[in-house]
Amino acid sequence: MDVVEVKSPGGPDRLEAAVRPDPEPGPGEVLVRVAAAGVNRADLLQREGRYPPPPGAPDWPGLEVSGVVAGHGPGVDAGAWPLGARVAALLPGGGYATLVTVPAGLLLPVPDELDLVDAAGLPEALLTAWTNVVDAGRLAAGEVLLVQGGSGGVGSVAVQLGAALGAHVVATAGGAERAERCRALGARTVVDHRTQDVAEAVRAATGGHGADVVLDVLGAGGLATNLAALATGGRLVVIGTQRGARGEIDLGLLMARRASVIGTTLRARPPAEKERIVADVREHAWPMLSDGRLRPVVHARLPLARAADAHRLLDSGEVFGKVLLVP
């Protein structure tokens, strides 16, 4: 099969096409012929040598794919996942390929209304949004959700998810055009972080209440702003460190707000925990694709052989939504 692997840690030019043996599905696994693979910031970190794949995962990047079922390992219910079935899948790695093997519990059925290629932009983003906004953040209808980076791959899905759950969604974006696109996804309030004070804008838009849940990709560089934006009893959920991994917290403010700071990752979780999250998403969020409340937001499709260009594009900061690689 064709893959794109990391020749050695470094810049995008360290990605190169290669041929590897076709994988064989093991017990409980399904073989999927890839229609597209999502590109995530974790892939960029892996390419740089800063985010190695977990034990047992392929050593080339790729955390999510869409495609069709091409084979079954022992113990798989072939009636549940017949040959040719349209699926999307969460992976621990190895998605930059023409074939992948996936535990059946990490598969999601792609509805007929959804383009199969575009479906590759959903598993990592939607599962991340669900487990952080709903599981960790405990977002309830009527609460305020602040999505830092509403134009990103996870952010563009989190905005839609929060709106579908009945929250007042506040999204940050850079520039008027990106702000309008976040509003079209369901954000009731959009803050241009280039020209506005985010915490002040959140409080103004919520009558001084603040954000009950903050979904943050900034890390250290966003701590002060996020704490200032939190409502009493608010939950700050950190899922990225784009502006640094170490920072200072005003503990007095944290205690006065009776607030929580939560940090999570998805890739390194045990398989059983990932399967539980996939099952929750399939039951509660996946139906939103059929009724139009959720949709993948795709910025660009590039051939698999142009993975280096996809990494450059994602690193440029100009992407709205997801970049996909198509074999």
N, C-alpha and C positions, 0 to 999 in steps of 0.2 A: 504494500500500500504506500501511497505518497504521504509524507509528513513534512512539517516545517519544524526544525529543531534549532536549539541554541548551540552554535558552534563552540563558543566560549563566552563567559560573562562580558557584557559591554553594551554598546549602542545597537540600534536597529540593524546595522549591517552585519551583526553577529548571527542573525537569523538566516538559515539557508535550507533549501529543499533537500530532502533525502528520501530514500526508499527503505522501509522497514518491513519485516515479515507481517503478513496479515494476522491479526489477533484471533485467537480461538476463545469463544465464551466459556467461562468456567461455570461451576455450580451456581445456579441462581442468577446468571448473567444473560444479557441479551446482546447480540451483535447488531450494531446500527451502522447503516451506510449513510455517511454524513452529507446533508444538504447544505449546511452552513455551520460555522463556529463563531461564537461571540468573542469579541476582543475586550478584555478587562484590564484595569490598571494593575491587578495582580500579575498579569502576564508580563507587563513592562518590568515590574519588580523582579520577577523570576528571570527574565532575560538579563537583568543587571546583576544577578547573583545574590539578590537580597531576599528572595522568597522561594526557597527550595520546595519541590513537591513533597507531599507526605510519603512515608514508606509504602512501597508497592505500587505507586502511581507511575505512569509513563513519565519520562524525563523531558518531554517536549510540552509546550504550553497548551492551554485551552481548557476552560472550566465549564463550558456549556456548548451544546450542539443541538441541532435539529436534524431529522433524517427519517429513514424508513427502516423498519425491522428487517434484518437480513439473516438472522439465525438465532438459535436458542441453545443455552447450556443446560446441563442436567438439572431437573427440578423446576424449570420455568413453566408456568402455565401458558402454553402456546395459544390457548383460546382467548386469554386476556390480552396477549400481545402477538397477534397473528403476523405471519410474514407479509411485508408490505405496509403494515400499520404506520401511520404518521405519528412521530413521537418527538418530544423534546426531552433533554436529559441534563442533569447536573453531574459534573465530573470532578474528580480530584486533580485532574490534569489529562493531557493527551488529546485535546479536542482539535488541535491543528493537524488534522489527518483526514483521510478518506474513509476510514473505518475506525470505530471505537467499540469497546465492550463496556457495558453498563450494568450494575446490579438492577434487577427489575424494579426494586423499590424506589429507584431514583428516576424513573421514567414518568413522563406526563403525556397524555394523549393530546395531539394537536387537533383542535376542532376544524371542521371543513371550512368554516368562515375565515380561518386565519391562514395567510400565506406561509407555506412551510419554511421558506428561507428566513423570513422575518421572525418566525417563532424561535430561532436561535438566540435572539436578543432578550429572551424572557427568563430562563431558568435561574441564572445567577442573580439577576436584578430583582426579580419578584420574590424569590426565596429570601434574599437579603433584606428586602423591604419588609416582608411579612414578619420574619423572626425578630427584627429590631423595632419596628413600629408597633406590632401587635403583641408579640411574646414579651420582649424586654421592655418596650415602652408602655405597654398596657393602654394604648390609645382607645378612648371611648368616644362614642358619638357625641357631638357638641363640644368636644375639647378642641384646643388649638394645637396644630402640628406645624412646627417650623422645619422646613426641609432646606438645609444648607447645600446649595448646588442643585437647584431644581432642574437644571438643564443636563445633568449628567446621566449616565446609564442607569444607576440606581435611583437617582433623584427624580427622573422623569416618570419612573414607575411609582415611586413613593407618593408623588403628588396625586396621581390618579387613584392610588389605593386609599390614601387619606380622604379624598373627596368622596369615594364610593362608600367609605365607612361612616360618613356623616360628620367629618371633622371640618373645622375652619382651617384650611391649609394656607400657610404663608410660605412662599418659596423665594429664595434669593437667586438672582441671575445677574449677569453682567451685560448691560446695554438694553435699550428699549425693545429691540427686535426679539431678543431671547426672553425678555420679560413677558412680552405678549404671547409667545409660544407656551410659556409656563401657565399663563392665565387660560389659554385654550385647553390645556390638559386638566384644568379643574382647580387651580389655585385661586382662592378668593382674593388674596392679597399677594402682590409681588413686590419685592424690594430690590432695587438696583444697588448692589453692593459697591459699585464704583462711585456712586454719587450720594448715597444715603447712609445714615447710621442705622445699622440693622436692628440693634436692640431698641432704639428709640422708635423706629418704624413699626416694629412688632407691637410695642406697648400702645402706640397711637392707634393701630388698627384693631386692637382688642380692648379698647376702653381702659387701658392700664393693667389688664389682667396678665398679659404675657403668654408665653408658650408652655402648654402642659407637657409636650414632648418635643424635643429637638433631635433631629436626625442629622448627625454631623460627620462630614468627611474631611474637615480641615485639621482637626487635632489640636496641637498646642497653640497654633496661631489663632484659633477661634474660641479658646476657652473663656477669655474675659467677656467677649461679646455674647456667647451662649449663656453664660451664667447670668449676665445682666438681663437677658431676654426671658429667662425662666420664670414661670408662674410659681406661686407658693405650692409646694408639693410636686414641682415639675421634675421630669426625667430627661437628663441629657444622655443620649445614646451615641457613643463615638464608634464609627465604623471605618475611619480613615485617618491618615496622618499626612495629608498633602502639605500642610504647613508646619510640620514638625511633630516629633513624638514625645518631647519633654516640655512641660510648662508648669506654671505656678497657678494654684487654685486659691481663691479667697475663701478660706474655710468659714470665716465669720458670715459671709454672704450665703454660702452653701447651707450653713446651719439655720440662719435666719429664714431662708426660703423653705427649709425642711425638704431640700431637693436631693436628688440622687444623680450620680455619674456612673454610667454603665459602659463597659467596653466589650465588644463581641467580635468574633470572626466566624466564618462559615466553613472554610475549606478544611480546617484541621479537626472538625468535630467527628466523633465516632460515627460509623456508618448507620447504626441504629437510630441515632439522633437525627441524622440527615433524612432518613426515611420517614421519621415521624413528622418532620417539617414539610417534606414533600406531600405526605398524606393530608396534612392540614391545609396546605395551599390548594391541593386538588379538590378538597371538599368545599372550602370557603371562598377562595379567590379565583380559581381557574374558571368557574362558571361566569365570572365577570367578563371574560373574553367573548363569550357568545352573546351576551346582552349589550355589549358595547361600552361597558364602564371601564374596561382596561384594554390597552392595545400596545404592542411593541412600538417604540419610537426609534426608527432606524435613520441614522445620518448618512451612511454610505455602505455599499457592498463592494468589496474588492476581491479579486481572485486570490486563492490560497497562496499562490506563489508570490504575491505582493504583500506578504505579512509585514515586511519591514516598513513599507509605506503606510500600512494600517497603524503600526506602532507610532510612526512619526505623526500621523494625523491625530491620534488620540492624545499624544503628548503636546500637541500644539495649543490645546485649550479651546479650539474652535468647534469641537464636536458637540452636537445637541442630540443626546440619546446614545445609541449604540453604533459601533462599527462592526460589520460582519465580514468574515472570510468565506468565500464560496469555492469549493473544490471544482 
